[in-house]
Amino acid sequence: MKLTRLFTAISCVAIASAALAAQDREAFPAPSTLSPSMAETVAAPLVPLWQMEPKTTAEWEKIAGDYAKAAGEAALKLAEDFDVNVNAEKIANVPVHVLTPKTIAKHKEKKVIFYIHGGGYVLGHGVSGITEAIPMTAWNGYRSICVDYRMAPQHPFPAAIDDAFAAYKAVVKEYGAENVAVFGTSTGGAMVLILALQAHAAGVPMPAALISGTPWADLDKVGDSYFVNAGVDNVLGNYDHMIKAAALAYANGHDMKDPLLSPVYADDESLKAFPPTLLISGTRDLFLSNTVRMHTRLLLNEAPSELIVYEALSHAQYYLNMQAPETRDHYRLMGDFLKRVWSKN
Amino acid sequence: MKLTRLFTAISCVAIASAALAAQDREAFPAPSTLSPSMAETVAAPLVPLWQMEPKTTAEWEKIAGDYAKAAGEAALKLAEDFDVNVNAEKIANVPVHVLTPKTIAKHKEKKVIFYIHGGGYVLGHGVSGITEAIPMTAWNGYRSICVDYRMAPQHPFPAAIDDAFAAYKAVVKEYGAENVAVFGTSTGGAMVLILALQAHAAGVPMPAALISGTPWADLDKVGDSYFVNAGVDNVLGNYDHMIKAAALAYANGHDMKDPLLSPVYADDESLKAFPPTLLISGTRDLFLSNTVRMHTRLLLNEAPSELIVYEALSHAQYYLNMQAPETRDHYRLMGDFLKRVWSKN
């Protein structure tokens, strides 16, 4: 199943008025260093999804609803293909989906992945937000709890992070923080980092590990790759259309330099408290600077932080083509990271 | 002292016939995420050095000689500024420069940095090849042994790696492999990796650690950032002129897929034997793909490998502006890596 195809389909049913962003740079062919399958994904035309410019709440609702429907159906199909059970529950009054692999090894019985989906604080409602967690559950064999947090524009900052943190606290009570790894990509990747800031501030125990994929660490258009990889990244394209609209809708007038909106601005003391953190990006990623800026800040605060940057991949592309061997490798490396972290407990 | 200025000066005295490469992409201003000093370096015009196209041995000699003179004088001045003693010696009949900091802490007395300079296998003769090792010696307080290996076109493959490996073996005998870290950038970064392949193949003990800055891991123009960062990287510019000429001169007809020329093609078994390895690049680096491809291969072979990618920096720019706070941070992070490695011994 290719999410790029899915996104293209979604864009066709969504608001058609969105002009394609002016591509700041020419398209680059896929390098020979990729598998044929991933090369196809990397060489595909720009996904139109993030080039839309919704202005009214009705327009946002239409986009989010269409996305939830299409991506949600695809996610349930994917779960079936992967033999992953999906169960809708509530934790601390926050809706979640609990993903269970077909079998769980004994030493993984007490562990859990707390998963926070991406989508610019505007997309990913319901089961449409569980896609990335499905192979994590199936291939790495952990139970995953996927939080279905409230989103903008109906529920701006801090609704999303309040919901995620409320559910996290309940999960930590049940499993013990040392058995919880928090995982997410893009907006989810930022929320993973923000959750650690919230936990530190509230005196709630830190999870055993964080996996923060290409985090939206700076909500504002600040950082080199927002410019240099504009028109190179074929998933996001650029900051200037729906990403910007989503940032404004979610921040809702709050200062984007607030670390609870842009965790790259967290203070040193908070970062020193971080648990082992894996950050992930791709060389064509519009959020490459978000990722490496966060990583360097953690390293300079002596937080145990690791970075992986994948050859030629655009934003979050490491989980958008389930057929590519690179995707399998990516999930394996996340599993290796968790193994390293948990073997130390 | 700014090496970018130095490089500009060198290019003026060198062969003037070199056409500036067609810049594939427009220049990007420096992002606001950098210090004012580093922003100046990042926004500087393309360094003309690597845009030359020497054809005869005499032309290579002129470029290398001019470089050695200008960069050599600058290096000695830098050593003076940093209070680092430079001593020319021979080890296993290979010329080296031994760099000694003003004071050495007791626990660092028995440690040594084995340093391999860069320069495309064509530049960096004599003291012109010690620049990067000077702040490593001064700021991190280790003795450094800088190998002055033979270079192309006069001495093609495998002269350079033979010299480096011969000196390494002698250093290991004197210090013990567990006390040696091997360090280098660009061509030196590749030679660091190749040295580990040589050691593995020959049954010579691995060093305690490798620091491989933006390694020339694929000698051929293979890898995404050779294309996507062409015209973005303001140090190297592109592959197509002097870099290509240097690759051809050094490879001298050998297959560039040979891991002793392009270590990214090393077999799995060799990579599994690697010691803790730190790889370093920048988001604008023409060699970003070289760096991350190597890192991913090491990770997939469960070698303890770390990656740092610096915001907005071009090739090797992390040591080309000694005034920038980013440069100080970079050397600190390398020191932290060595501390972690050696605290485990």
HADDOCK unambig.tbl for C-alpha pairs under 7 A between the chains (distance, minus, plus):
assign (segid A and resid 28 and name CA) (segid B and resid 228 and name CA) 6.98 0.50 0.50
assign (segid A and resid 31 and name CA) (segid B and resid 223 and name CA) 5.98 0.50 0.50
assign (segid A and resid 31 and name CA) (segid B and resid 224 and name CA) 5.31 0.50 0.50
assign (segid A and resid 33 and name CA) (segid B and resid 223 and name CA) 6.04 0.50 0.50
assign (segid A and resid 223 and name CA) (segid B and resid 31 and name CA) 5.97 0.50 0.50
assign (segid A and resid 223 and name CA) (segid B and resid 33 and name CA) 6.02 0.50 0.50
assign (segid A and resid 224 and name CA) (segid B and resid 31 and name CA) 5.32 0.50 0.50
assign (segid A and resid 224 and name CA) (segid B and resid 311 and name CA) 6.94 0.50 0.50
assign (segid A and resid 224 and name CA) (segid B and resid 312 and name CA) 5.72 0.50 0.50
assign (segid A and resid 228 and name CA) (segid B and resid 28 and name CA) 6.97 0.50 0.50
assign (segid A and resid 289 and name CA) (segid B and resid 311 and name CA) 5.82 0.50 0.50
assign (segid A and resid 292 and name CA) (segid B and resid 309 and name CA) 5.95 0.50 0.50
assign (segid A and resid 292 and name CA) (segid B and resid 310 and name CA) 6.46 0.50 0.50
assign (segid A and resid 292 and name CA) (segid B and resid 311 and name CA) 6.36 0.50 0.50
assign (segid A and resid 293 and name CA) (segid B and resid 311 and name CA) 6.17 0.50 0.50
assign (segid A and resid 306 and name CA) (segid B and resid 306 and name CA) 6.64 0.50 0.50
assign (segid A and resid 307 and name CA) (segid B and resid 307 and name CA) 5.69 0.50 0.50
assign (segid A and resid 307 and name CA) (segid B and resid 308 and name CA) 6.80 0.50 0.50
assign (segid A and resid 308 and name CA) (segid B and resid 307 and name CA) 6.79 0.50 0.50
assign (segid A and resid 309 and name CA) (segid B and resid 292 and name CA) 5.95 0.50 0.50
assign (segid A and resid 310 and name CA) (segid B and resid 292 and name CA) 6.45 0.50 0.50
assign (segid A and resid 311 and name CA) (segid B and resid 224 and name CA) 6.94 0.50 0.50
assign (segid A and resid 311 and name CA) (segid B and resid 289 and name CA) 5.81 0.50 0.50
assign (segid A and resid 311 and name CA) (segid B and resid 292 and name CA) 6.35 0.50 0.50
assign (segid A and resid 311 and name CA) (segid B and resid 293 and name CA) 6.16 0.50 0.50
assign (segid A and resid 312 and name CA) (segid B and resid 224 and name CA) 5.72 0.50 0.50
